């Protein structure tokens, strides 16, 4: 049985994914979940062009991700979404994942909470906080962490500051 890790990073697949996360987690498969990117061949190509062939890479819609995640192919995989809300949409498909890492989340129109420190800058909305808190109460292990070598902040520690 393969391991599944999850990351929220509004850049989806980029250099840190390949250089830092992939070797640290021992990845074999990367699944970028974004309905807009999945429906645009140019964006799909841009997101995957820098990924070495050793990693099976998919840019898929939410529905396609559910199908992929249902089939445990024994590979260690990283599921990447752009915004925390997508985790709620995929909760059943990612249940039992090893860990959820919150990475780069740029300021959005609805964000009103900022997490700063050695782990980077993260912006969250009230809805993000509510949904992520719901996921932690369901047993998901969530931390803020920019790269594997940086310090991390647990979800529990963050919520004490809100």
Buried (B, 14 or more C-beta within 10 A) or exposed (E): EEBBBBBBBBBBBBEBBBEBBBEEBEBBBBBBBBBEBBEBEEBBEBBBEEBEEEBBBBBBBBEBBBEBBEEEEEBBBBBBBBBBBBBBBBBEBBEEBEBBBBBBBEEEEEBEBEBEEEBBBBBBBEBBBEBBBEBBEEEBBBBBBBBEEEEBBBBEEBEEEE
